[in-house]
Amino acid sequence: MTERVEAVRSALARRLALDRRALAAFRIGLALVVFVDIARRVPDARAFYTDAGVLPRSLLASLYPGYAAVSLHALSGGFAVQIALFALAAVAALALLVGYRTRLAAVASLVLLVSVHLRNPLVLNSGDVLLRRLLFWGCLLPLGSRWAADSGAGDGPETVAGFATAGLLAQVVLVYVTNAVVKLRAGVWLRGDAVRYAFQLDHFTVGLGDAVAGWTPGLQLAAWLWLGLLVLSPLLVVLTGRARAALVGAFATAHVGMLLTMQLGVFPLVSLVGLLPLVPAVVWDRIEARAAVPRWLPQRPRTPLAERVPALSQIARGFAALCLAALVVGNAVGLGVVGAPAGTPDQVTERSWDMFAPSPQLSTWWLVAPANLSSGERVNAITGEPFDASRPPEVAEMHRSAAWRKFFADAKREPRLRQSLVRHLCARWNRTHDSAITEVQLWHVTERTDLDGPETVERERLGAYRCG
C-alpha cells in the first residue's frame, strides 16, 4: 500500500512540477504582454481613464460603487496622473522582464493592472481577466530563479512543485475545460458551423480573417479541431515530455491563428504566455544546447527567503492552497456543476471563459454617430470622417480596438454611458476643429448573419443629443 501511495505521489509530482526555465520564460512573457497592454491603453488614456472621457469618476462610482475607492487610477481625473501611473507600470514591467526584485516587480505589476481594470471595467475582456490571474499566480512562484538578475546558486533544484504550481496549471487548463463544457452544449459547434459564424462577424475579423472567411471546409475543420483540443486540454497536465510539448504546440498554433485573424485584445498573447510553464524540460534542454543560453549574470550564493523564515513558507503554501480551492470551486459554480451559496455575488463565480460559447453571435454590429457641424456639414463623430450611411468595408475599423468595441456594446444598453460618450465625442472634436459639433445622434446598426443567403441590415436609433 505504501509503495502505491508513493508511486501516485511521484506521478503527481512529475506532472505538477514546473521547470525553472519555463517559469523564467513565463516571467519574460508576462512582462512583454504587460508592455503591450500599456502600449494599447496609453493612446486612449484620456478617453477611458480621465474625467474628460467616457467614464468620469462620478459615473464610475454610480455604476460600480466601491471601485473608485480601491483604484489608484481613480485618485485623480487628470490626464497627467494616468500617464504617470502607466509609466510606473512600465518600470515595474521592465524589472519583471530582467528579473530584478522579481517578486516585488510582479506584485507591483499586478496592483497597477488591477487598478486600471477597476478604473474602467467596461473595456475589459477575458484576456484582461486571464492576464491578472496569471500575474497573481506568478507572484507566488520563483519567477526570478533562472535567466534573471535575481538568479543565484541557492535557488534549489531544476523544478518547482507545490500548491502554487498546481494553481497556475489549473488556471490555464480550466480556461480550456470550461470553454469545452459550454461549447459541447451547443449544436452549432458539434455541426462545425461555429467558426464559420465567427468569421462572418466583421466587427471581430481583421488581417487574414477576411481572407479565410469564405473557406467553408477549412472553417468547419477548424471548428472540430479546436473543439477536440479543448476536450483534450486536461492532457496538458496528464502528459509529460515530448507528448506534452506536442499538445502545447497545437494550442499555441491555434492562438497564433486567432492573433492573425481576429481583434481579441491581448487574449491570444496572454494565452500563449500561459502555455509557457507547461513546456517540458526536454524543450528547454534543446533550446539551451542550440542557443548556448548562459546562466545570466554572476551566480551569487544566497538562501531563499522562505528557507530563512520557515513560518513564511508555511503561510505561503496555505494561501496558495486556499486560492487553488477557490479557483476550482469558482469554475464549478460558473458551470453549474455545484450550486453557489445563497447571497454569493456574481463576481465570485467564474464566467469569463465562455468565449464564442455556447455559440458565436449571429450578427455583425457597429455604432455610428452622425453629427451636425456649425458649418452645416455632417461627420461621423466616432471616426471623424464625413458621415456615410452605407455599410463600412471594414467594420472592425469602426471600433478602433477591442476595448472600444466592448465599451460601445455596454453603451448600447446603458443610457448614462451614451450621454457620457457623446460629451466626450463633442469635446474631442471641438477641441481641435474650428467648425464645432452642435448635435449628435447615436445609431446601432446590425447585420444579421445568414450563411446561405442574403444578410439583412437593421438600424436602431439610440438617441439624439446636443453638445454642451
N, C-alpha and C positions, 0 to 999 in steps of 0.2 A: 504493500500500500504506500509506504514511504517513497519507494522508487517511482511509482506512478505520479505521486504528487510532485516530486522533484522534476520528473520529465515534463509534466504540464507547466510547471513554473518556468522551466528552462525554455520551453517552446514559446510561452507567452512573453518572456523577457526578450527573446530574439526578435519578436515581431513589434514590440513596443519600443525597443532601443533605437535611438537615432544617432547616426554618425555625426561627430562634432563638425566635420567638414560640411555636412549637409546643413547643419544649423548655422554655420558661417555663411553659406550661400543664401540661406533663408534670411539672415540678417541683412546681407547686402541687397537682396531683392526687395525686402520691406523698405529699406531706406530709399531705394530708387523709385518705388511706387509712391512713397510719401512725397518725393520731389515732383513727380508727375502730377500728383494730386494738388500740390501747392501751385504748380505752374498753370493748371487749368482753372483754379479758383481766383487767382490774382486778377485776371482781366475783368472778372465780374465782381470784384470785391465791393465796389461802390453799390452795385445793383442788389447784391444779395446780403450784404453784411453791415450796411450803414442805415442811418435813419432817413437818408435821402433815397433809399432804394425801395424795393418791392415789399420788404418786410421790416418796417421800423420796429424799434423795441416795444413800443406801445401795443402794436398788433401782435407781436410775438407773445407778450405777456397775456393778451386776451385769448389767443388760440392755444397756447401751451403754457399754462400757469406753472411757474417754478423753474422753467428752463433758463430764463434770463438770470436768475439768481445764482446759477452754478456755471454759467458760461463766461470765460474770460473775455470773449469777443463781444459780450453784451455789456461790458463795463463802460463802453463809450459807443456813441453812434457815429463817431468821426472816421473819416477815411484813413487818416494818418495812423491811428491806433490799429486798424485792421492790417495795414501794411507792415507795421512793426511786429505784430504777432505772427504774421506769415514769415517774416524774416527770422524771428526766433525759432519757428518751427523748422525752417531750412537749416539753421545752425544745429539743432538737435538731430535732424536727419543726417547731416554731414558727420557728426560724431558717431552716429549709429553706423553709417557706411564704413568708416575706417576702424570701428570697434574701439573707440576711446571712451572710457567711462560708460561702457556699453549698457549696463542695466539702467543707469541714470538717464542716458540718452533715449532708451526705449520708453521709459516711464514718461519723460518729458514729451516725447513724440505722441504717446497715447493721450496724455492730458490735453495737449493742444488740439489733437484731432477730435476728441470728444467735444471739446469746447466749441470748435467751429461747426460740428454737426448739430449741437444744441442751439447754436445761434440761428440756424436756418434748416430745420429738419425737412422742409418742403422740397429740397433739391437733392435728396439722397435716394440711392437705390441699393440693391442688395450688395453691390460691390463695395460701397462705403461701409455697410454693416460688417461685411467679411473682413475688410481691412482693419477695422478697430478690434475685431475679435482676434485676428492673427497677431496684432501688436500686443494685445493683452497676454496671450499665451507666451509670446516672445519675452515679455517681462519676467516670466517665471523660469526661463531656461538660460543656460550658459552660452548665449549667442557670441560672446567675445572670447571664447577659449581657443579658437583657431582663426587664422588669417586676419588678425586684429592687433591693434596697438596694445590691447589688454592681454593678449595671449602670453602664457608663461609656462614654465616647466612643471608647475604644480597643478596643472589643470586636469589631472586624472586620466582615466582610460579613454580609448578612442570612441566609445559610445556612451550615451546617457540614457537611462531608463528610469521611469517613475511616473507619478500621477500627472506631472506637467507634460511629459511626452505623450502620455495616453490622452490627455486633454487636447493637445494640438492635433494628434491624429484623428481623434473623434470629431473635432471641429471640421476638419477637411472632409472626412468621409460622410459625416451626417448631412452636409450640404447636398451631396450627390444622392444619398439614400432617401432623404426627404423628398427631393425632386423626383426621384424614380417612383416613389409610392404615389405621389399626386398624379404624375403622368399616366401611370398604369390604370388609373381610374377613368381615363378619358379615351373614348373610342378613336378620336382624331389622331392620337399618337400610335395606337395599335394599327390603324389603317395605313399609316405612313404619310398622312396628309399634313401633319402639324408644321413641319419645316417649310412646306410649300406655302402655307398660310403666313408663316413668319416672314418669308422673303417677299410676300406681297405687301407687307407693311412698310410703305415708303418712308414713313417718319422714323423708321429704325435703320433701314438699309443704306449703306454707304460703300464706296470703293467697289470691291469685287461682288458685293451683294447684288448690285443692279445687274451685273453681267450674268450671274447664275440664276436669277430669279425665275427664268422661264424653263429651266432644265428639269423637267418633271421627274424622270427616272433617277437622276442623281440626287435630287432633294428627297425623294421617297427613301432611297437607300440611306441617306444621311440621317433621316429620322429614326429608322430602325437601328442603325449602328449606334447612334447616340443613346437611344433608349436601352440598348443592350449594354453599353458601357456603364450607364447609371445603375442598372440591375447588378452588374458585376463589381460595383465600386467597393463592397466590403473586402474584396480580394486585394485591394490596395494595402490592407494591413495583414491579411492572411498569408499572402505570398511573400517570398523573400528572394534575394539575389537577382539574377537576370530576369526571372519571370515578373517580379515586381517592377523592375526597370522598364520592361516592355509595356506593362499596363500603364505606368506613369507616362510613358512616351505617347501612348494612344490618347490619354486625356489631354496631355499638353498639345497634341496636334489639333484636337477639337477646339481648344481655347484659342489657339492661333487663328484657326478658321473664323471664329467669332470676331476676333480683333480686326480681321481684314474685311469683314462683310457687314458688320452691324455697329451702330452707335449705342454702346452699352456702358459708357463711362469707363471707370477703372476696373470693372468686373473681370474682363478677360485677363488683364495683367495681374490682378490680385489672385485670381485662381491659379495662374501659372506659378506665382511665388508660393502659394500654399502647397503645391506639389513638391517643392524642392526638399523639404525634410524627409519625404518618402523615398528619395533617390538613394539606393543602397550603396554600400561601401565599394562594391565591385566597379561602379561607375567612377567614383572619386579616385580610386586607385589608378584607373586608366587615365583620368584627366591629369593627375599629378605626375604620372610617369611620362606622358606625352608633352605636357607643358612645362615640366620641371618647376612646379609651383614650390617656392621656398616657404619655410616656416617664417612668416613675416616677422621682421624686427628681432633684436636680441631676445633670447629666451630667458626671462628673469625668473628665478625660482621664487615662488610665493605660494602661500597656502590660502585656498579659497575661504571667503568669509564664513560660509556655512560650517566649515570644519573648525574654525576658530571659535564659533559660537554655536554649539550643538542645539541649544534651545531654539535658535533662529531657524535652523534646518527643519526641526520638527514642526514649527509653526508654518513654514512654507509648504511642507508636504501636506499638512492638514488643510491648508487653504486651497491648494491645488485639487485635493480630493473633493472638497465641497463644490468647487467650481465645475469639476468634471461631472459630479452628480447632477448639478443644476442644469448643465448643458444637455445631458441625456433626457432628463425629465421635461425640460422646456420643449425639446423637439418632439417628444412623445405626446405631450399635451397638444402641441400645434397640429399634429397629425390626427388627433382624436383617438389615439391608442389608449390613453388614460384620460380621465376627466380632471379638469382643473378645480382646485378647491374653491368654494364659494367666495366671491369677492376678489378673485385674483385679477389684477389689472391686465389689460390686453398686451401691454408692453412686455410682460413677463413670459408669455408664451411665444414660441418661435414660429413666425410666419414669413420669414424673409427669403426662403429658398424655393419659392414656387414659381420661378421664372418660366414664362410661357407655359404654365401649367395651371389647371388641367388642360387648357388649350390656349393657343395664341389668341390675341384679339382678332376680330373678324372685320376690322375696318381700319383704313388709314385716316388720320385726322390731322388738322393743323388749325392754328389760331391766326386770324388776320385782324388788323386794327386800322381800317380806313380812317384817315384823319384829314380834316379840313384845315388849310392854312389861311392865314390872314391875306395872303396874295391871291386866294381863290383856287390854288392848286390842291391836289389830293395826293397823299403819300400813305404808305403802309408804315405806321409808327413803330412797328416791331423791327422791320428790316431797314427802314429809312429810304426805301426805293419808291418810285412812283407807284401809286396803287394800281393793281391789276387784279380783277376779279376772277380771272381764269386759273385753272389748276397750275401750281408751280411745277416745273420739270423735276426739281429735286426737293421733295417735301422736307427731308431731314435738314436742309439748309434753312428752312423757315424757323426752326427751333434753335439753331446755332450750336447747341450742345445737349447732351443728355440731361444736364441739370435744368436748363431752360425748358426742355420738353416736360420734365417732371413738374416744374412749377406751373406751367400752363395747364397741365392736367388737373392740378389742385385748384387753380384759379377758376376753372370752369365750374367747379362745384361750390365755391365759396365767394359770395358777393363782396365781402370785405377785401379779399385778395384782388379781385378785379378792379376795385376802386384804387387800391394801392398801386397796382400795376399801371393803371392809366396815369396816375400822378407822376410816377417815375418816368413813363414814356414822354409825357409832356415836358417835364423838367429837363430830361436828357436832350430832347430836340431843341427846345427853346434856348438852352444854354449855348448852343453852337450855331444857330441859324438866325438870320435876320427876319425871315418870314415865320411867325410863330404859329404853333398849333392852337386852334381855338376850340375844336370839338373832336372827340374820338368815339368811334363805335367799335365794339368787340363782337366778332363773329366766330363761331365754332363750325368748321367745315368737316364733314365726314364723308368718306368714300368707302362704301361697303364692299368688301371683297367677295367676288364670285369667281371661283377657279375655272368655271366652264362657261362663263357668259359675260355680258357687259356689266360694268360696275357703276352703281348709282351714287350720285352725289347729293347730299342734303346739307342745308345751311341753317344754323340756329343763331339768332341774334341774342347775345348775352346782355347787351345794354348800350346806352349812349351816355357819354359823359362830357362835360365842359371843362376845359383846362382852367385851373385857378379857382 
